[in-house]
Amino acid sequence: MGISREQHAGMKTADVFRKQGVSETTFYKHKAKFGGTDVSDARKLNRLLCEVMLENAKLKDAAAKIW
């Protein structure tokens, strides 16, 4: 999200690529996927992902005890 923000702030796209160490293709794929996402949306998605990963770990532990 910071990469897109830098570009929208007026930084030249080529400079953003060099600064972040990404290729042009990676940048535009990222922008297409996350361009409309703001920070609060990203935090919500991150929290949901963490909850799912924790639940998955608990299930794996339970299955290991059964077997």
PyMOL Python script that loads the backbone (N, CA, C, O; Angstrom):
from pymol import cmd

cmd.read_pdbstr("""\
ATOM      1  N   MET A   1       0.822  -1.183   0.000  1.00  0.00           N
ATOM      2  CA  MET A   1       0.000   0.000   0.000  1.00  0.00           C
ATOM      3  C   MET A   1       0.867   1.248   0.000  1.00  0.00           C
ATOM      4  O   MET A   1       0.498   2.264  -0.588  1.00  0.00           O
ATOM      5  N   GLY A   2       2.005   1.175   0.649  1.00  0.00           N
ATOM      6  CA  GLY A   2       2.901   2.315   0.676  1.00  0.00           C
ATOM      7  C   GLY A   2       3.479   2.624  -0.694  1.00  0.00           C
ATOM      8  O   GLY A   2       3.728   3.783  -1.027  1.00  0.00           O
ATOM      9  N   ILE A   3       3.691   1.584  -1.484  1.00  0.00           N
ATOM     10  CA  ILE A   3       4.241   1.775  -2.823  1.00  0.00           C
ATOM     11  C   ILE A   3       3.261   2.581  -3.665  1.00  0.00           C
ATOM     12  O   ILE A   3       3.657   3.542  -4.324  1.00  0.00           O
ATOM     13  N   SER A   4       1.997   2.204  -3.650  1.00  0.00           N
ATOM     14  CA  SER A   4       0.988   2.934  -4.416  1.00  0.00           C
ATOM     15  C   SER A   4       0.846   4.358  -3.891  1.00  0.00           C
ATOM     16  O   SER A   4       0.666   5.297  -4.666  1.00  0.00           O
ATOM     17  N   ARG A   5       0.926   4.511  -2.584  1.00  0.00           N
ATOM     18  CA  ARG A   5       0.802   5.831  -1.981  1.00  0.00           C
ATOM     19  C   ARG A   5       1.926   6.744  -2.443  1.00  0.00           C
ATOM     20  O   ARG A   5       1.703   7.924  -2.716  1.00  0.00           O
ATOM     21  N   GLU A   6       3.142   6.194  -2.532  1.00  0.00           N
ATOM     22  CA  GLU A   6       4.281   6.986  -3.006  1.00  0.00           C
ATOM     23  C   GLU A   6       4.072   7.431  -4.440  1.00  0.00           C
ATOM     24  O   GLU A   6       4.399   8.563  -4.798  1.00  0.00           O
ATOM     25  N   GLN A   7       3.529   6.545  -5.262  1.00  0.00           N
ATOM     26  CA  GLN A   7       3.300   6.904  -6.654  1.00  0.00           C
ATOM     27  C   GLN A   7       2.225   7.976  -6.753  1.00  0.00           C
ATOM     28  O   GLN A   7       2.362   8.920  -7.531  1.00  0.00           O
ATOM     29  N   HIS A   8       1.164   7.842  -5.977  1.00  0.00           N
ATOM     30  CA  HIS A   8       0.083   8.829  -6.014  1.00  0.00           C
ATOM     31  C   HIS A   8       0.534  10.170  -5.435  1.00  0.00           C
ATOM     32  O   HIS A   8      -0.041  11.206  -5.767  1.00  0.00           O
ATOM     33  N   ALA A   9       1.546  10.165  -4.585  1.00  0.00           N
ATOM     34  CA  ALA A   9       2.043  11.403  -3.978  1.00  0.00           C
ATOM     35  C   ALA A   9       2.863  12.226  -4.971  1.00  0.00           C
ATOM     36  O   ALA A   9       3.252  13.354  -4.669  1.00  0.00           O
ATOM     37  N   GLY A  10       3.121  11.673  -6.138  1.00  0.00           N
ATOM     38  CA  GLY A  10       3.822  12.426  -7.161  1.00  0.00           C
ATOM     39  C   GLY A  10       5.208  11.905  -7.484  1.00  0.00           C
ATOM     40  O   GLY A  10       5.875  12.444  -8.366  1.00  0.00           O
ATOM     41  N   MET A  11       5.651  10.879  -6.799  1.00  0.00           N
ATOM     42  CA  MET A  11       6.961  10.301  -7.083  1.00  0.00           C
ATOM     43  C   MET A  11       6.892   9.593  -8.433  1.00  0.00           C
ATOM     44  O   MET A  11       5.894   8.945  -8.750  1.00  0.00           O
ATOM     45  N   LYS A  12       7.937   9.716  -9.213  1.00  0.00           N
ATOM     46  CA  LYS A  12       7.964   9.050 -10.521  1.00  0.00           C
ATOM     47  C   LYS A  12       7.908   7.544 -10.319  1.00  0.00           C
ATOM     48  O   LYS A  12       8.523   7.001  -9.402  1.00  0.00           O
ATOM     49  N   THR A  13       7.163   6.885 -11.189  1.00  0.00           N
ATOM     50  CA  THR A  13       6.965   5.446 -11.072  1.00  0.00           C
ATOM     51  C   THR A  13       8.287   4.693 -11.125  1.00  0.00           C
ATOM     52  O   THR A  13       8.485   3.754 -10.354  1.00  0.00           O
ATOM     53  N   ALA A  14       9.182   5.074 -12.002  1.00  0.00           N
ATOM     54  CA  ALA A  14      10.486   4.404 -12.109  1.00  0.00           C
ATOM     55  C   ALA A  14      11.273   4.560 -10.813  1.00  0.00           C
ATOM     56  O   ALA A  14      11.976   3.635 -10.404  1.00  0.00           O
ATOM     57  N   ASP A  15      11.165   5.717 -10.163  1.00  0.00           N
ATOM     58  CA  ASP A  15      11.854   5.930  -8.888  1.00  0.00           C
ATOM     59  C   ASP A  15      11.274   5.047  -7.786  1.00  0.00           C
ATOM     60  O   ASP A  15      12.001   4.553  -6.924  1.00  0.00           O
ATOM     61  N   VAL A  16       9.961   4.857  -7.827  1.00  0.00           N
ATOM     62  CA  VAL A  16       9.315   3.978  -6.843  1.00  0.00           C
ATOM     63  C   VAL A  16       9.816   2.553  -7.020  1.00  0.00           C
ATOM     64  O   VAL A  16      10.085   1.861  -6.037  1.00  0.00           O
ATOM     65  N   PHE A  17       9.945   2.107  -8.277  1.00  0.00           N
ATOM     66  CA  PHE A  17      10.448   0.754  -8.538  1.00  0.00           C
ATOM     67  C   PHE A  17      11.831   0.573  -7.935  1.00  0.00           C
ATOM     68  O   PHE A  17      12.087  -0.401  -7.228  1.00  0.00           O
ATOM     69  N   ARG A  18      12.720   1.518  -8.218  1.00  0.00           N
ATOM     70  CA  ARG A  18      14.090   1.420  -7.721  1.00  0.00           C
ATOM     71  C   ARG A  18      14.144   1.473  -6.201  1.00  0.00           C
ATOM     72  O   ARG A  18      14.860   0.690  -5.576  1.00  0.00           O
ATOM     73  N   LYS A  19      13.398   2.385  -5.607  1.00  0.00           N
ATOM     74  CA  LYS A  19      13.413   2.545  -4.154  1.00  0.00           C
ATOM     75  C   LYS A  19      12.913   1.287  -3.450  1.00  0.00           C
ATOM     76  O   LYS A  19      13.492   0.858  -2.452  1.00  0.00           O
ATOM     77  N   GLN A  20      11.839   0.698  -3.969  1.00  0.00           N
ATOM     78  CA  GLN A  20      11.240  -0.472  -3.329  1.00  0.00           C
ATOM     79  C   GLN A  20      11.867  -1.791  -3.779  1.00  0.00           C
ATOM     80  O   GLN A  20      11.640  -2.832  -3.163  1.00  0.00           O
ATOM     81  N   GLY A  21      12.646  -1.745  -4.840  1.00  0.00           N
ATOM     82  CA  GLY A  21      13.301  -2.958  -5.318  1.00  0.00           C
ATOM     83  C   GLY A  21      12.335  -3.952  -5.958  1.00  0.00           C
ATOM     84  O   GLY A  21      12.490  -5.164  -5.808  1.00  0.00           O
ATOM     85  N   VAL A  22      11.338  -3.430  -6.671  1.00  0.00           N
ATOM     86  CA  VAL A  22      10.375  -4.305  -7.336  1.00  0.00           C
ATOM     87  C   VAL A  22      10.393  -4.039  -8.830  1.00  0.00           C
ATOM     88  O   VAL A  22      10.820  -2.978  -9.286  1.00  0.00           O
ATOM     89  N   SER A  23       9.918  -5.028  -9.583  1.00  0.00           N
ATOM     90  CA  SER A  23       9.836  -4.847 -11.028  1.00  0.00           C
ATOM     91  C   SER A  23       8.549  -4.105 -11.385  1.00  0.00           C
ATOM     92  O   SER A  23       7.629  -3.999 -10.573  1.00  0.00           O
ATOM     93  N   GLU A  24       8.506  -3.606 -12.593  1.00  0.00           N
ATOM     94  CA  GLU A  24       7.315  -2.890 -13.064  1.00  0.00           C
ATOM     95  C   GLU A  24       6.097  -3.809 -13.061  1.00  0.00           C
ATOM     96  O   GLU A  24       5.002  -3.389 -12.686  1.00  0.00           O
ATOM     97  N   THR A  25       6.282  -5.053 -13.474  1.00  0.00           N
ATOM     98  CA  THR A  25       5.188  -6.020 -13.508  1.00  0.00           C
ATOM     99  C   THR A  25       4.640  -6.271 -12.114  1.00  0.00           C
ATOM    100  O   THR A  25       3.425  -6.271 -11.913  1.00  0.00           O
ATOM    101  N   THR A  26       5.530  -6.487 -11.147  1.00  0.00           N
ATOM    102  CA  THR A  26       5.111  -6.719  -9.769  1.00  0.00           C
ATOM    103  C   THR A  26       4.329  -5.522  -9.236  1.00  0.00           C
ATOM    104  O   THR A  26       3.300  -5.688  -8.582  1.00  0.00           O
ATOM    105  N   PHE A  27       4.814  -4.329  -9.515  1.00  0.00           N
ATOM    106  CA  PHE A  27       4.153  -3.123  -9.047  1.00  0.00           C
ATOM    107  C   PHE A  27       2.724  -3.033  -9.569  1.00  0.00           C
ATOM    108  O   PHE A  27       1.798  -2.775  -8.801  1.00  0.00           O
ATOM    109  N   TYR A  28       2.541  -3.245 -10.865  1.00  0.00           N
ATOM    110  CA  TYR A  28       1.206  -3.103 -11.443  1.00  0.00           C
ATOM    111  C   TYR A  28       0.277  -4.240 -11.020  1.00  0.00           C
ATOM    112  O   TYR A  28      -0.929  -4.026 -10.899  1.00  0.00           O
ATOM    113  N   LYS A  29       0.805  -5.434 -10.793  1.00  0.00           N
ATOM    114  CA  LYS A  29      -0.024  -6.521 -10.254  1.00  0.00           C
ATOM    115  C   LYS A  29      -0.486  -6.169  -8.851  1.00  0.00           C
ATOM    116  O   LYS A  29      -1.650  -6.368  -8.504  1.00  0.00           O
ATOM    117  N   HIS A  30       0.435  -5.643  -8.045  1.00  0.00           N
ATOM    118  CA  HIS A  30       0.118  -5.221  -6.685  1.00  0.00           C
ATOM    119  C   HIS A  30      -0.935  -4.114  -6.695  1.00  0.00           C
ATOM    120  O   HIS A  30      -1.888  -4.139  -5.916  1.00  0.00           O
ATOM    121  N   LYS A  31      -0.750  -3.162  -7.573  1.00  0.00           N
ATOM    122  CA  LYS A  31      -1.673  -2.028  -7.660  1.00  0.00           C
ATOM    123  C   LYS A  31      -3.065  -2.494  -8.080  1.00  0.00           C
ATOM    124  O   LYS A  31      -4.065  -2.010  -7.549  1.00  0.00           O
ATOM    125  N   ALA A  32      -3.138  -3.426  -9.024  1.00  0.00           N
ATOM    126  CA  ALA A  32      -4.428  -3.948  -9.469  1.00  0.00           C
ATOM    127  C   ALA A  32      -5.129  -4.713  -8.354  1.00  0.00           C
ATOM    128  O   ALA A  32      -6.351  -4.650  -8.221  1.00  0.00           O
ATOM    129  N   LYS A  33      -4.351  -5.432  -7.558  1.00  0.00           N
ATOM    130  CA  LYS A  33      -4.930  -6.258  -6.507  1.00  0.00           C
ATOM    131  C   LYS A  33      -5.311  -5.450  -5.279  1.00  0.00           C
ATOM    132  O   LYS A  33      -6.373  -5.673  -4.698  1.00  0.00           O
ATOM    133  N   PHE A  34      -4.458  -4.511  -4.873  1.00  0.00           N
ATOM    134  CA  PHE A  34      -4.655  -3.801  -3.620  1.00  0.00           C
ATOM    135  C   PHE A  34      -4.860  -2.301  -3.772  1.00  0.00           C
ATOM    136  O   PHE A  34      -4.879  -1.585  -2.770  1.00  0.00           O
ATOM    137  N   GLY A  35      -5.013  -1.809  -4.987  1.00  0.00           N
ATOM    138  CA  GLY A  35      -5.096  -0.373  -5.228  1.00  0.00           C
ATOM    139  C   GLY A  35      -6.198   0.334  -4.469  1.00  0.00           C
ATOM    140  O   GLY A  35      -5.992   1.460  -4.016  1.00  0.00           O
ATOM    141  N   GLY A  36      -7.358  -0.278  -4.310  1.00  0.00           N
ATOM    142  CA  GLY A  36      -8.465   0.364  -3.623  1.00  0.00           C
ATOM    143  C   GLY A  36      -8.534   0.068  -2.141  1.00  0.00           C
ATOM    144  O   GLY A  36      -9.453   0.528  -1.463  1.00  0.00           O
ATOM    145  N   THR A  37      -7.590  -0.686  -1.627  1.00  0.00           N
ATOM    146  CA  THR A  37      -7.608  -1.077  -0.225  1.00  0.00           C
ATOM    147  C   THR A  37      -6.963   0.009   0.626  1.00  0.00           C
ATOM    148  O   THR A  37      -5.864   0.476   0.329  1.00  0.00           O
ATOM    149  N   ASP A  38      -7.663   0.407   1.691  1.00  0.00           N
ATOM    150  CA  ASP A  38      -7.039   1.369   2.593  1.00  0.00           C
ATOM    151  C   ASP A  38      -6.497   0.631   3.812  1.00  0.00           C
ATOM    152  O   ASP A  38      -6.656  -0.585   3.924  1.00  0.00           O
ATOM    153  N   VAL A  39      -5.871   1.343   4.707  1.00  0.00           N
ATOM    154  CA  VAL A  39      -5.184   0.734   5.844  1.00  0.00           C
ATOM    155  C   VAL A  39      -6.148  -0.009   6.753  1.00  0.00           C
ATOM    156  O   VAL A  39      -5.824  -1.103   7.216  1.00  0.00           O
ATOM    157  N   SER A  40      -7.315   0.545   7.022  1.00  0.00           N
ATOM    158  CA  SER A  40      -8.263  -0.129   7.923  1.00  0.00           C
ATOM    159  C   SER A  40      -8.737  -1.450   7.321  1.00  0.00           C
ATOM    160  O   SER A  40      -8.912  -2.431   8.044  1.00  0.00           O
ATOM    161  N   ASP A  41      -8.947  -1.486   5.999  1.00  0.00           N
ATOM    162  CA  ASP A  41      -9.327  -2.740   5.345  1.00  0.00           C
ATOM    163  C   ASP A  41      -8.213  -3.769   5.461  1.00  0.00           C
ATOM    164  O   ASP A  41      -8.472  -4.945   5.716  1.00  0.00           O
ATOM    165  N   ALA A  42      -6.989  -3.333   5.277  1.00  0.00           N
ATOM    166  CA  ALA A  42      -5.843  -4.240   5.372  1.00  0.00           C
ATOM    167  C   ALA A  42      -5.716  -4.806   6.780  1.00  0.00           C
ATOM    168  O   ALA A  42      -5.404  -5.985   6.949  1.00  0.00           O
ATOM    169  N   ARG A  43      -5.955  -3.974   7.793  1.00  0.00           N
ATOM    170  CA  ARG A  43      -5.884  -4.450   9.183  1.00  0.00           C
ATOM    171  C   ARG A  43      -6.962  -5.492   9.464  1.00  0.00           C
ATOM    172  O   ARG A  43      -6.704  -6.491  10.135  1.00  0.00           O
ATOM    173  N   LYS A  44      -8.166  -5.259   8.951  1.00  0.00           N
ATOM    174  CA  LYS A  44      -9.257  -6.214   9.135  1.00  0.00           C
ATOM    175  C   LYS A  44      -8.912  -7.545   8.480  1.00  0.00           C
ATOM    176  O   LYS A  44      -9.110  -8.608   9.069  1.00  0.00           O
ATOM    177  N   LEU A  45      -8.395  -7.475   7.261  1.00  0.00           N
ATOM    178  CA  LEU A  45      -8.022  -8.707   6.559  1.00  0.00           C
ATOM    179  C   LEU A  45      -6.902  -9.435   7.284  1.00  0.00           C
ATOM    180  O   LEU A  45      -6.909 -10.663   7.369  1.00  0.00           O
ATOM    181  N   ASN A  46      -5.940  -8.683   7.807  1.00  0.00           N
ATOM    182  CA  ASN A  46      -4.837  -9.282   8.539  1.00  0.00           C
ATOM    183  C   ASN A  46      -5.346  -9.971   9.806  1.00  0.00           C
ATOM    184  O   ASN A  46      -4.906 -11.073  10.130  1.00  0.00           O
ATOM    185  N   ARG A  47      -6.261  -9.332  10.514  1.00  0.00           N
ATOM    186  CA  ARG A  47      -6.820  -9.915  11.726  1.00  0.00           C
ATOM    187  C   ARG A  47      -7.568 -11.202  11.402  1.00  0.00           C
ATOM    188  O   ARG A  47      -7.427 -12.198  12.112  1.00  0.00           O
ATOM    189  N   LEU A  48      -8.363 -11.187  10.334  1.00  0.00           N
ATOM    190  CA  LEU A  48      -9.084 -12.398   9.929  1.00  0.00           C
ATOM    191  C   LEU A  48      -8.133 -13.516   9.557  1.00  0.00           C
ATOM    192  O   LEU A  48      -8.357 -14.673   9.912  1.00  0.00           O
ATOM    193  N   LEU A  49      -7.078 -13.176   8.846  1.00  0.00           N
ATOM    194  CA  LEU A  49      -6.084 -14.180   8.465  1.00  0.00           C
ATOM    195  C   LEU A  49      -5.432 -14.790   9.693  1.00  0.00           C
ATOM    196  O   LEU A  49      -5.251 -16.006   9.757  1.00  0.00           O
ATOM    197  N   CYS A  50      -5.079 -13.967  10.664  1.00  0.00           N
ATOM    198  CA  CYS A  50      -4.458 -14.464  11.892  1.00  0.00           C
ATOM    199  C   CYS A  50      -5.394 -15.400  12.650  1.00  0.00           C
ATOM    200  O   CYS A  50      -4.963 -16.432  13.166  1.00  0.00           O
ATOM    201  N   GLU A  51      -6.675 -15.039  12.716  1.00  0.00           N
ATOM    202  CA  GLU A  51      -7.643 -15.897  13.397  1.00  0.00           C
ATOM    203  C   GLU A  51      -7.760 -17.255  12.711  1.00  0.00           C
ATOM    204  O   GLU A  51      -7.813 -18.288  13.377  1.00  0.00           O
ATOM    205  N   VAL A  52      -7.800 -17.252  11.399  1.00  0.00           N
ATOM    206  CA  VAL A  52      -7.911 -18.506  10.647  1.00  0.00           C
ATOM    207  C   VAL A  52      -6.652 -19.350  10.832  1.00  0.00           C
ATOM    208  O   VAL A  52      -6.737 -20.568  10.983  1.00  0.00           O
ATOM    209  N   MET A  53      -5.483 -18.704  10.819  1.00  0.00           N
ATOM    210  CA  MET A  53      -4.231 -19.452  10.999  1.00  0.00           C
ATOM    211  C   MET A  53      -4.156 -20.049  12.402  1.00  0.00           C
ATOM    212  O   MET A  53      -3.684 -21.174  12.567  1.00  0.00           O
ATOM    213  N   LEU A  54      -4.616 -19.313  13.412  1.00  0.00           N
ATOM    214  CA  LEU A  54      -4.622 -19.829  14.773  1.00  0.00           C
ATOM    215  C   LEU A  54      -5.565 -21.014  14.903  1.00  0.00           C
ATOM    216  O   LEU A  54      -5.224 -22.020  15.525  1.00  0.00           O
ATOM    217  N   GLU A  55      -6.742 -20.897  14.321  1.00  0.00           N
ATOM    218  CA  GLU A  55      -7.695 -22.002  14.345  1.00  0.00           C
ATOM    219  C   GLU A  55      -7.128 -23.230  13.633  1.00  0.00           C
ATOM    220  O   GLU A  55      -7.308 -24.356  14.096  1.00  0.00           O
ATOM    221  N   ASN A  56      -6.450 -23.017  12.518  1.00  0.00           N
ATOM    222  CA  ASN A  56      -5.826 -24.106  11.779  1.00  0.00           C
ATOM    223  C   ASN A  56      -4.766 -24.799  12.626  1.00  0.00           C
ATOM    224  O   ASN A  56      -4.684 -26.027  12.637  1.00  0.00           O
ATOM    225  N   ALA A  57      -3.957 -24.020  13.333  1.00  0.00           N
ATOM    226  CA  ALA A  57      -2.916 -24.598  14.192  1.00  0.00           C
ATOM    227  C   ALA A  57      -3.535 -25.422  15.312  1.00  0.00           C
ATOM    228  O   ALA A  57      -3.024 -26.489  15.653  1.00  0.00           O
ATOM    229  N   LYS A  58      -4.630 -24.937  15.886  1.00  0.00           N
ATOM    230  CA  LYS A  58      -5.314 -25.676  16.954  1.00  0.00           C
ATOM    231  C   LYS A  58      -5.865 -26.997  16.427  1.00  0.00           C
ATOM    232  O   LYS A  58      -5.772 -28.022  17.103  1.00  0.00           O
ATOM    233  N   LEU A  59      -6.436 -26.979  15.230  1.00  0.00           N
ATOM    234  CA  LEU A  59      -6.961 -28.196  14.635  1.00  0.00           C
ATOM    235  C   LEU A  59      -5.848 -29.195  14.338  1.00  0.00           C
ATOM    236  O   LEU A  59      -6.025 -30.398  14.533  1.00  0.00           O
ATOM    237  N   LYS A  60      -4.702 -28.704  13.868  1.00  0.00           N
ATOM    238  CA  LYS A  60      -3.575 -29.598  13.610  1.00  0.00           C
ATOM    239  C   LYS A  60      -3.067 -30.230  14.902  1.00  0.00           C
ATOM    240  O   LYS A  60      -2.733 -31.415  14.916  1.00  0.00           O
ATOM    241  N   ASP A  61      -3.003 -29.462  15.982  1.00  0.00           N
ATOM    242  CA  ASP A  61      -2.589 -29.996  17.263  1.00  0.00           C
ATOM    243  C   ASP A  61      -3.572 -31.063  17.759  1.00  0.00           C
ATOM    244  O   ASP A  61      -3.159 -32.107  18.264  1.00  0.00           O
ATOM    245  N   ALA A  62      -4.853 -30.797  17.614  1.00  0.00           N
ATOM    246  CA  ALA A  62      -5.873 -31.750  18.035  1.00  0.00           C
ATOM    247  C   ALA A  62      -5.784 -33.031  17.212  1.00  0.00           C
ATOM    248  O   ALA A  62      -5.916 -34.130  17.750  1.00  0.00           O
ATOM    249  N   ALA A  63      -5.562 -32.887  15.910  1.00  0.00           N
ATOM    250  CA  ALA A  63      -5.461 -34.070  15.058  1.00  0.00           C
ATOM    251  C   ALA A  63      -4.203 -34.866  15.386  1.00  0.00           C
ATOM    252  O   ALA A  63      -4.214 -36.094  15.303  1.00  0.00           O
ATOM    253  N   ALA A  64      -3.133 -34.195  15.753  1.00  0.00           N
ATOM    254  CA  ALA A  64      -1.896 -34.903  16.104  1.00  0.00           C
ATOM    255  C   ALA A  64      -2.086 -35.718  17.380  1.00  0.00           C
ATOM    256  O   ALA A  64      -1.512 -36.799  17.513  1.00  0.00           O
ATOM    257  N   LYS A  65      -2.872 -35.220  18.305  1.00  0.00           N
ATOM    258  CA  LYS A  65      -3.125 -35.956  19.559  1.00  0.00           C
ATOM    259  C   LYS A  65      -3.975 -37.187  19.307  1.00  0.00           C
ATOM    260  O   LYS A  65      -3.824 -38.198  19.992  1.00  0.00           O
ATOM    261  N   ILE A  66      -4.866 -37.110  18.330  1.00  0.00           N
ATOM    262  CA  ILE A  66      -5.737 -38.249  18.009  1.00  0.00           C
ATOM    263  C   ILE A  66      -4.943 -39.361  17.352  1.00  0.00           C
ATOM    264  O   ILE A  66      -5.163 -40.536  17.644  1.00  0.00           O
ATOM    265  N   TRP A  67      -4.025 -39.004  16.471  1.00  0.00           N
ATOM    266  CA  TRP A  67      -3.265 -39.998  15.734  1.00  0.00           C
ATOM    267  C   TRP A  67      -2.067 -40.359  16.503  1.00  0.00           C
ATOM    268  O   TRP A  67      -1.276 -41.191  16.059  1.00  0.00           O
TER     269      TRP A  67
END
""", "prot")
cmd.dss("prot")
cmd.show_as("cartoon", "prot")
cmd.util.cbc("prot")
cmd.orient("prot")
